[in-house]
Amino acid sequence: MSKEKFVFTHRVATEADIPTIKDLMAASITFNMRDFLSEEEIISARESMGLDNSLIKDGTYFIIETEKDGETVAVACGGWGKRKTLFGGDQTVGRDDSLSDPATDPARIRAMYTHPEWTRKGIGSLLLDLGEGAARDAGFKTIELGSTVPGYPLYQARGYVEFHREERVGGNGQINTIIHMRKTL
């Protein structure tokens, strides 16, 4: 029995992609975190996750697509940020949307989500390659990210090193752990 092969392509996300991005995020958060977090912890984590429109406006957010059954299907989204905000959606408390200086500040890997039907196919690595390459091309020397517990193994395998753990208490009283990681480009 042969495995079906898919070719993944990417493009820069536009405002027209926002409904698709929101659907991808919701599916990824709901299903991909279940092996790592309880339902209550997932609810807490949602408070620091979601769509950050500045990534789309800055042209630093990607959609990963493939062809399935004759249709183009969005399977993942993610990108990099040139702003100081490390993680979170538009609603996340503590954002700093000022631009980072490539000479002194790190770039950011941001908002990576893979649809649960498309995990373990190298898409996360593809998104990291795209973001790291674009940040390097923009003159950044280092890159940082705020990882969820489920994302940690991928980032660690890709050379990111933990330097801080942040614990936020969600509205439901559950702890949401955000692992701050960095890598030299």
Beta strands, then each sheet from edge to edge (+ up, - down):
strand 1: 9-12
strand 2: 61-68
strand 3: 71-81
strand 4: 107-114
strand 5: 142-147
strand 6: 161-169
strand 7: 175-184
sheet 1: 1+ 2- 3+ 4- 5- 7+ 6-
end
